[in-house]
Amino acid sequence: MLDIRNLEARYGRIPALKGIDLRIGAGEMVALVGANGAGKSTLLRALSGIQGCSGEIRFQGKDIQATPPHERVALGIVHAPEGRQVFGPLSVEDNLRLGAYRRGRAQSARSLERVYAMFPVLAERREQAAGSLSGGQQQMLAIGRALMAQPRLLLLDEPSMGLAPRLVAEIFACVRALRAADTALLLVEQNARAALAIADRGYVLETGRIVLTGTGAGLLADEAVRAAYLGL
């Protein structure tokens, strides 16, 4: 589904991504782990088109390097960014409907039913201002808004950041449900153990370079990964 070759990105003169090669198959969940500042979020921003980069990005066989962000959404690449970024004064339902701005009314209604089925608390609070939700509920809203666009590939950036352990478990249950629904995912997550435990494959990123790749289970068992990222 996604094939990246020799991807590079800079912030001014500072290199952030250095020759990244990465692939994701249809319906596959891939975890991207690494320390803060390794370039994980930059990679997601480059894939969604909001970060300038060089190299090759092919999605379902099509070169999308020059494709602007809104057209990548239309192709099925949808980014749920770090930090939730909900529209606080708007209602939960209005936030969700914004995610379906490229979809027709019937498609939007079906997507809304799907999101409310996955996140019942959002259905209960559909008229509530998004800014008044708890952190976990705002994260559910951010994921739900991305799902409203009917992604073929969901770029999910730090979904558990700042959440209590109970809420982290709920968010990862939702991620597993997305995987079961055959949505391809690229998951960036500080909780490397939880991410690799549910991933088909994983990549380890260090200072802008891929230094290790393998199955999720294989990376969990790798002594270097366990020492550097799992605290073992």
Summary of the structure (lengths in Angstrom):
residues: 232
radius of gyration: 17.2
end to end distance: 34.0
largest distance: 51.0
contacts: 758
relative contact order: 0.18
helix: 41%
strand: 27%
